[in-house]
Amino acid sequence: MQRMPFWRTLGLASLLAIVLITEGCRKDPVFNTDPNFRLEFSSDTIAFDTVFTTMGSTTFWLKVYNRSSRDVEIQSLELVGGEGSPFRLNVDGDTSLWQENIRLRARDSLFVFIKVTIAPNDSNNPIVVTDYIRFSYNNRTQDVVLQAFGQDIIPHRPKYGDILEILRGNDTLRLPYSIADCSVPWKAGRPHVIYGYLLVQSGDELILEEGTRVHFAPDAGLIVADGASLKVRGSFTNEVIFDGMRMDAAYRNTTGQWNRIWLLAGSVDNEIDWAIIRNGRIGLLVDSVANHNPTLVIENTIIDNMQSHGILAQGAVIRGGNLQVSNCGDRLLALMGGDYVFEHCTFANYFSQSTAVRRNASVLLSNTARPLIHADFTSCIIYGSLQEELHLDLTSENTANYSFSHCLIRTPINTSGRPFHNCRINTNPHFKDPSNGDFEI
């Protein structure tokens, strides 16, 4: 082994001595003790949107600023409500309700993360909970208000081991499910929250009256079985709402929060009137008809912001009027064989998500897998951000009975000699604000 030269050893020893002397002489920083100094906050109130009871909220954050040229010692940071508070804090990984001697460096900032879980209170009306984060320093205190609105729910949860098996093509889907109690109509009041799948059994009729709110957990959905019916009876001023379970502002326009409303083959006399269906993967999956009645009559309804399809119909019978189907990641309306009439409907697709690019036309008519018996569109708009918003996937037009009358359509199709009557092709409808979902002309 070679020995280190003496001069190098001496140099390292000298450097170490200098560092130790310097560190030993360095004075602790002088804290800001100015009685007029104030911490600054990113907000003086942290307000949570409606949070369903027993469910934790998303995490909000508060930023605390020291704008001065000296460090500040926060003697204590506390959640005033203590253990009884529905709120919880996290400061640099410390979840204590009382924290002491926090040094906030000069011209630096501190993050405080906040969540809330609200206990049930057996009420149909929303409740308000309030607390405070208190910062104590320099013989003074500053408070930041915490506020959240809570809402009791009617939960629908599968029992452990309850699995519904549905044959889908060559695959068998195994879905956790619970059975819908259809003995009385659902009414406005406490929202219904569905976990897994809620099944309307054969012979039952699930009625949703005006103002009913139905919220779905991730991957959840509603299934209407063979011989069962769904009746959605909203009103012009009080629609029935289907949405995800998160009410936070960050989730208001987030697609894919739940799965689908699924009308199985043989479900009968389904009616949807004055409803808003938002933020799922497929708004309505409508399977083949097994009788002479329409699988679905749907009117005065908005289906918006679905990750995949607004309406996916496979050999179904649908009568639709005064609909808005908008902003879906794949198609707004896919008719895979079947029998359809749509009047006074707007199909408008300006879907824009950073994680997905839409490539398919908004409306599809196909007879490749099932006969397209009938598909009539009257006084409808089919428009969007792509050059092709109508796609005809027809093995033979002689076997497809379809027509468009008095419609406005964006399409490269040569419509001459085809059943397009008094239509405007590639004429901009000049929606008021399509990027924000306002499709008024």
C-alpha positions as CSV (number, residue, x, y, z in Angstrom):
1,M,0.0,0.0,0.0
2,Q,1.3,3.4,-0.9
3,R,1.4,6.1,1.8
4,M,-0.1,9.5,1.1
5,P,2.6,12.2,0.7
6,F,3.2,14.3,3.8
7,W,2.4,17.5,2.1
8,R,-1.0,16.2,1.0
9,T,-1.8,15.0,4.5
10,L,-0.8,18.4,5.9
11,G,-3.0,20.1,3.4
12,L,-6.1,18.1,4.2
13,A,-5.6,18.6,7.9
14,S,-5.4,22.3,7.4
15,L,-8.5,22.4,5.3
16,L,-10.4,20.4,8.0
17,A,-9.2,22.8,10.7
18,I,-10.4,25.8,8.7
19,V,-13.9,24.2,8.2
20,L,-14.2,23.4,11.9
21,I,-13.1,26.9,13.0
22,T,-15.5,28.5,10.5
23,E,-18.4,26.4,11.6
24,G,-17.6,27.0,15.3
25,C,-17.6,30.7,14.8
26,R,-20.8,30.9,12.7
27,K,-23.6,32.4,14.7
28,D,-27.1,31.1,14.7
29,P,-29.4,33.2,12.5
30,V,-31.3,35.9,14.2
31,F,-35.1,35.3,13.9
32,N,-37.4,38.0,12.8
33,T,-39.1,39.4,15.9
34,D,-40.7,42.4,14.4
35,P,-44.1,42.8,16.0
36,N,-45.5,44.2,12.8
37,F,-44.4,41.2,10.7
38,R,-47.1,38.9,9.2
39,L,-47.0,35.6,7.6
40,E,-48.7,35.5,4.2
41,F,-51.0,32.7,3.0
42,S,-52.0,31.4,-0.5
43,S,-55.6,31.8,0.8
44,D,-57.2,32.9,4.0
45,T,-59.9,30.2,3.6
46,I,-59.6,26.6,2.4
47,A,-63.1,25.7,1.2
48,F,-64.0,22.1,0.2
49,D,-66.8,21.5,-2.2
50,T,-69.5,19.0,-1.1
51,V,-68.0,15.9,0.5
52,F,-70.1,12.8,1.0
53,T,-70.1,11.7,4.6
54,T,-67.7,8.9,5.5
55,M,-65.7,9.5,2.4
56,G,-62.4,11.3,2.6
57,S,-62.0,14.4,0.4
58,T,-59.2,15.0,-2.1
59,T,-56.2,16.8,-0.6
60,F,-56.1,20.6,-0.6
61,W,-53.0,22.6,0.1
62,L,-52.1,25.9,1.8
63,K,-48.9,27.7,1.2
64,V,-47.3,29.8,4.0
65,Y,-44.9,32.5,3.0
66,N,-42.1,34.2,4.9
67,R,-41.4,37.3,2.8
68,S,-38.9,38.8,5.2
69,S,-35.0,38.7,5.0
70,R,-34.8,36.7,8.3
71,D,-36.0,33.3,9.4
72,V,-39.2,33.1,11.4
73,E,-39.8,30.7,14.2
74,I,-43.4,29.4,14.3
75,Q,-43.7,28.5,17.9
76,S,-46.8,26.4,17.2
77,L,-49.0,25.3,14.3
78,E,-52.2,23.7,15.5
79,L,-55.6,22.5,14.3
80,V,-57.8,24.3,16.7
81,G,-60.5,21.6,16.8
82,G,-58.0,19.0,17.9
83,E,-59.0,15.3,17.8
84,G,-62.7,16.2,17.4
85,S,-62.0,18.0,14.1
86,P,-63.1,16.4,10.8
87,F,-60.0,17.9,9.2
88,R,-56.5,16.5,9.2
89,L,-53.1,18.1,8.4
90,N,-49.8,17.1,7.0
91,V,-46.8,19.4,7.3
92,D,-43.6,17.9,5.7
93,G,-44.9,14.4,6.6
94,D,-45.8,15.3,10.2
95,T,-49.5,14.6,10.7
96,S,-49.6,15.9,14.4
97,L,-52.5,18.1,15.3
98,W,-50.1,20.3,17.2
99,Q,-46.6,21.0,15.9
100,E,-43.9,23.2,17.6
101,N,-40.8,25.2,16.7
102,I,-41.1,25.2,12.9
103,R,-38.3,27.3,11.3
104,L,-39.5,29.0,8.1
105,R,-36.4,30.3,6.3
106,A,-36.1,33.8,5.0
107,R,-37.9,34.3,1.7
108,D,-39.1,30.7,1.8
109,S,-42.4,29.0,2.0
110,L,-44.1,26.0,3.7
111,F,-46.8,23.6,2.4
112,V,-49.6,22.5,4.6
113,F,-51.8,19.7,3.2
114,I,-55.4,19.3,4.3
115,K,-58.1,16.6,4.1
116,V,-61.5,16.3,5.6
117,T,-63.8,13.3,6.4
118,I,-67.3,14.2,7.6
119,A,-69.3,12.0,9.9
120,P,-73.0,11.2,9.0
121,N,-75.6,13.3,10.7
122,D,-78.8,11.6,9.5
123,S,-80.0,14.6,7.5
124,N,-81.2,15.2,4.0
125,N,-79.8,18.7,4.0
126,P,-76.1,19.6,3.6
127,I,-74.2,20.4,6.7
128,V,-71.3,22.8,7.1
129,V,-68.2,22.0,9.2
130,T,-65.6,24.7,10.1
131,D,-62.2,24.7,11.8
132,Y,-59.0,26.8,11.9
133,I,-55.3,26.3,11.4
134,R,-53.6,28.6,14.0
135,F,-50.1,29.9,13.6
136,S,-48.4,31.3,16.7
137,Y,-45.2,33.4,16.4
138,N,-43.7,36.6,17.8
139,N,-46.4,36.7,20.6
140,R,-49.2,36.8,18.0
141,T,-51.5,34.4,16.2
142,Q,-52.9,34.1,12.7
143,D,-55.7,31.8,11.6
144,V,-56.6,30.2,8.3
145,V,-60.3,29.1,8.0
146,L,-61.1,25.5,7.0
147,Q,-64.7,25.0,5.7
148,A,-66.4,22.0,4.1
149,F,-69.9,21.1,3.1
150,G,-71.0,17.6,3.9
151,Q,-73.9,15.5,2.6
152,D,-75.3,12.2,3.9
153,I,-75.8,9.6,1.3
154,I,-77.8,6.4,0.5
155,P,-75.0,3.8,-0.2
156,H,-75.5,0.8,-2.4
157,R,-72.6,-1.7,-1.7
158,P,-72.1,-5.2,-2.9
159,K,-71.8,-7.8,-0.2
160,Y,-68.6,-9.7,-0.1
161,G,-68.6,-12.5,-2.7
162,D,-71.7,-11.3,-4.6
163,I,-70.6,-11.6,-8.2
164,L,-72.8,-11.1,-11.3
165,E,-71.7,-13.1,-14.3
166,I,-72.6,-11.6,-17.8
167,L,-71.6,-13.4,-21.0
168,R,-70.1,-10.8,-23.3
169,G,-69.0,-12.2,-26.7
170,N,-66.6,-15.0,-25.8
171,D,-65.9,-13.6,-22.4
172,T,-67.7,-13.9,-19.1
173,L,-67.6,-10.7,-17.1
174,R,-67.6,-11.1,-13.3
175,L,-68.9,-8.0,-11.6
176,P,-69.5,-7.3,-7.9
177,Y,-73.1,-6.2,-7.5
178,S,-76.0,-5.4,-5.2
179,I,-79.7,-5.5,-6.0
180,A,-81.8,-2.3,-6.4
181,D,-84.7,-1.9,-4.0
182,C,-87.5,-0.9,-6.4
183,S,-90.3,-1.0,-3.9
184,V,-90.5,2.8,-3.8
185,P,-89.3,5.5,-6.3
186,W,-86.0,7.3,-5.6
187,K,-86.6,10.9,-4.8
188,A,-84.6,14.2,-4.3
189,G,-82.8,14.4,-1.0
190,R,-79.9,12.3,-0.1
191,P,-77.8,11.3,-3.1
192,H,-77.5,7.6,-4.0
193,V,-73.9,6.4,-4.2
194,I,-73.3,3.1,-6.1
195,Y,-70.3,0.9,-5.5
196,G,-69.7,-1.9,-7.9
197,Y,-72.8,-2.5,-10.0
198,L,-76.4,-1.9,-9.0
199,L,-78.7,-4.5,-10.7
200,V,-82.4,-3.9,-11.5
201,Q,-83.7,-7.4,-11.5
202,S,-86.1,-8.9,-14.1
203,G,-89.6,-7.9,-13.4
204,D,-88.6,-4.8,-11.4
205,E,-89.0,-1.2,-12.4
206,L,-86.6,1.4,-10.9
207,I,-88.2,4.9,-10.9
208,L,-86.1,8.0,-10.4
209,E,-88.1,11.1,-9.7
210,E,-87.1,14.7,-10.4
211,G,-84.1,15.9,-8.5
212,T,-82.7,12.5,-7.8
213,R,-78.9,12.4,-7.7
214,V,-77.0,9.2,-8.5
215,H,-73.3,9.1,-8.0
216,F,-70.9,6.3,-8.9
217,A,-67.7,5.1,-7.3
218,P,-64.8,4.3,-9.7
219,D,-65.6,1.4,-12.1
220,A,-69.2,1.4,-10.8
221,G,-72.4,1.2,-12.9
222,L,-76.1,0.5,-13.2
223,I,-77.4,-2.6,-15.0
224,V,-81.0,-3.1,-16.1
225,A,-81.6,-6.8,-16.6
226,D,-83.7,-8.8,-19.1
227,G,-87.4,-8.1,-18.2
228,A,-86.5,-5.1,-16.0
229,S,-87.2,-1.3,-16.6
230,L,-85.5,2.0,-15.8
231,K,-87.8,5.1,-15.6
232,V,-86.0,8.4,-15.2
233,R,-88.5,11.2,-14.7
234,G,-86.7,14.5,-14.3
235,S,-88.1,17.9,-15.1
236,F,-87.1,21.1,-16.9
237,T,-86.1,22.8,-13.7
238,N,-84.9,19.7,-11.7
239,E,-83.1,17.0,-13.8
240,V,-82.0,13.6,-12.6
241,I,-78.2,13.6,-12.3
242,F,-75.8,10.7,-13.0
243,D,-72.2,11.6,-12.1
244,G,-69.0,10.5,-10.4
245,M,-68.8,10.5,-6.6
246,R,-66.3,13.4,-6.3
247,M,-67.8,16.8,-6.0
248,D,-64.4,18.6,-5.8
249,A,-63.8,21.3,-8.5
250,A,-60.9,19.3,-9.8
251,Y,-63.2,16.4,-10.8
252,R,-66.0,18.4,-12.4
253,N,-64.8,17.8,-15.9
254,T,-62.8,14.6,-15.4
255,T,-63.9,11.7,-17.7
256,G,-63.9,8.0,-16.8
257,Q,-64.9,8.4,-13.1
258,W,-67.4,5.6,-13.3
259,N,-68.3,2.9,-15.8
260,R,-71.8,2.9,-17.5
261,I,-75.5,2.6,-17.5
262,W,-76.1,-0.7,-19.1
263,L,-79.5,-1.7,-20.6
264,L,-79.2,-5.4,-21.2
265,A,-80.8,-7.3,-24.1
266,G,-84.5,-7.8,-23.2
267,S,-84.8,-4.9,-20.8
268,V,-88.2,-3.3,-21.6
269,D,-89.8,0.1,-21.7
270,N,-86.8,2.1,-20.5
271,E,-87.5,5.8,-20.4
272,I,-85.1,8.7,-19.7
273,D,-86.5,12.2,-19.6
274,W,-84.7,15.3,-18.3
275,A,-81.5,13.8,-17.2
276,I,-77.8,14.8,-17.1
277,I,-75.3,11.9,-17.5
278,R,-71.7,13.0,-17.1
279,N,-68.1,12.0,-16.5
280,G,-68.2,8.2,-17.0
281,R,-66.8,5.9,-19.6
282,I,-69.9,5.0,-21.5
283,G,-73.1,7.0,-20.9
284,L,-75.5,4.4,-22.2
285,L,-74.7,0.9,-23.4
286,V,-77.9,-0.4,-25.0
287,D,-78.0,-4.0,-26.1
288,S,-80.1,-5.9,-28.6
289,V,-83.9,-5.7,-28.4
290,A,-85.7,-8.9,-27.6
291,N,-89.3,-7.6,-28.1
292,H,-91.2,-5.2,-30.2
293,N,-91.0,-2.3,-27.8
294,P,-88.3,0.3,-28.0
295,T,-85.3,-0.6,-25.8
296,L,-85.2,3.1,-24.8
297,V,-87.1,6.3,-25.2
298,I,-84.8,9.2,-24.3
299,E,-85.7,12.8,-24.4
300,N,-84.6,16.2,-23.0
301,T,-81.3,14.8,-21.8
302,I,-77.6,15.7,-21.8
303,I,-74.9,13.1,-22.1
304,D,-71.5,14.9,-21.7
305,N,-67.8,14.3,-21.2
306,M,-67.6,10.5,-21.5
307,Q,-64.3,8.8,-21.8
308,S,-65.4,6.5,-24.6
309,H,-69.0,6.7,-25.9
310,G,-72.1,8.8,-25.2
311,I,-74.5,6.2,-26.5
312,L,-73.3,2.8,-27.7
313,A,-76.2,0.8,-29.2
314,Q,-75.9,-2.8,-30.5
315,G,-79.0,-4.0,-32.3
316,A,-81.2,-1.8,-30.1
317,V,-84.4,0.1,-30.7
318,I,-84.1,3.8,-29.5
319,R,-86.3,6.8,-30.0
320,G,-84.5,10.0,-29.1
321,G,-85.6,13.6,-29.0
322,N,-84.2,17.0,-27.9
323,L,-80.8,15.4,-26.9
324,Q,-77.4,16.9,-26.4
325,V,-74.6,14.3,-26.7
326,S,-71.3,16.1,-26.4
327,N,-67.5,15.8,-25.9
328,C,-66.7,12.1,-25.8
329,G,-63.3,10.6,-26.3
330,D,-64.4,8.1,-29.0
331,R,-67.9,8.4,-30.4
332,L,-70.9,10.4,-29.3
333,L,-73.3,7.9,-31.0
334,A,-72.5,4.4,-32.3
335,L,-75.3,2.5,-33.9
336,M,-74.2,-1.0,-34.5
337,G,-77.3,-2.3,-36.3
338,G,-80.8,-1.8,-34.9
339,D,-83.8,0.6,-35.3
340,Y,-83.4,4.3,-34.5
341,V,-85.2,7.7,-34.7
342,F,-83.5,10.9,-33.5
343,E,-85.3,14.3,-33.8
344,H,-84.0,17.7,-32.8
345,C,-80.7,16.4,-31.4
346,T,-77.3,18.0,-31.1
347,F,-74.2,15.7,-31.5
348,A,-71.3,18.0,-30.9
349,N,-67.8,16.8,-30.2
350,Y,-64.9,19.1,-29.1
351,F,-63.4,16.6,-26.8
352,S,-60.0,17.7,-25.6
353,Q,-57.9,15.9,-23.0
354,S,-54.2,16.0,-22.5
355,T,-54.0,12.2,-22.2
356,A,-56.1,11.3,-25.2
357,V,-56.6,12.4,-28.8
358,R,-59.9,11.8,-30.5
359,R,-59.6,10.1,-34.0
360,N,-63.1,8.7,-34.8
361,A,-66.1,10.4,-36.2
362,S,-68.7,11.4,-33.7
363,V,-71.6,9.5,-35.2
364,L,-71.3,5.9,-36.6
365,L,-73.9,3.9,-38.6
366,S,-72.9,0.3,-39.1
367,N,-74.5,-2.8,-40.5
368,T,-71.4,-5.0,-40.5
369,A,-72.4,-7.1,-37.5
370,R,-76.1,-6.6,-37.3
371,P,-78.7,-5.3,-39.8
372,L,-79.4,-1.6,-39.7
373,I,-83.1,-1.8,-40.0
374,H,-83.9,1.9,-39.7
375,A,-82.0,5.1,-38.7
376,D,-83.7,8.4,-39.3
377,F,-82.3,11.8,-38.2
378,T,-84.5,14.9,-38.5
379,S,-83.4,18.4,-37.6
380,C,-80.2,17.3,-36.0
381,I,-76.7,18.8,-35.8
382,I,-73.7,16.5,-36.2
383,Y,-70.6,18.6,-35.8
384,G,-67.3,18.8,-34.1
385,S,-63.5,19.5,-34.3
386,L,-62.8,16.8,-36.9
387,Q,-63.3,17.0,-40.7
388,E,-65.3,13.7,-40.6
389,E,-68.0,13.7,-37.9
390,L,-70.3,11.2,-39.6
391,H,-69.1,7.7,-40.6
392,L,-71.1,5.2,-42.6
393,D,-69.7,1.7,-42.2
394,L,-72.1,-0.1,-44.4
395,T,-71.5,-3.4,-46.2
396,S,-74.2,-2.5,-48.7
397,E,-76.3,0.6,-48.7
398,N,-79.1,-1.3,-50.3
399,T,-79.5,-3.2,-47.0
400,A,-79.3,-0.1,-44.8
401,N,-82.4,2.1,-44.3
402,Y,-81.2,5.4,-43.1
403,S,-82.0,9.1,-43.8
404,F,-81.0,12.6,-42.8
405,S,-83.6,15.3,-43.2
406,H,-83.0,19.0,-42.5
407,C,-79.7,18.3,-40.7
408,L,-76.4,20.2,-40.4
409,I,-73.5,17.7,-40.8
410,R,-69.8,18.0,-40.9
411,T,-68.6,15.2,-43.2
412,P,-66.5,14.6,-46.4
413,I,-69.1,12.2,-47.7
414,N,-70.5,12.9,-51.1
415,T,-74.2,13.2,-50.1
416,S,-75.6,13.5,-53.6
417,G,-77.7,10.5,-54.6
418,R,-77.9,9.5,-51.0
419,P,-80.8,9.9,-48.5
420,F,-79.7,13.4,-47.3
421,H,-82.7,15.8,-47.7
422,N,-82.5,19.5,-47.3
423,C,-79.3,19.2,-45.3
424,R,-76.5,21.7,-44.8
425,I,-73.1,20.0,-45.2
426,N,-70.0,21.5,-43.6
427,T,-71.8,24.7,-42.5
428,N,-70.5,25.9,-39.2
429,P,-73.3,26.1,-36.7
430,H,-71.5,28.8,-34.7
431,F,-72.1,27.3,-31.2
432,K,-71.8,30.0,-28.6
433,D,-68.9,28.5,-26.6
434,P,-68.2,24.9,-27.5
435,S,-65.0,24.7,-25.6
436,N,-67.0,25.3,-22.4
437,G,-69.9,23.0,-23.4
438,D,-72.2,25.8,-24.5
439,F,-73.9,24.5,-27.7
440,E,-76.5,27.2,-28.1
441,I,-76.4,28.3,-31.6
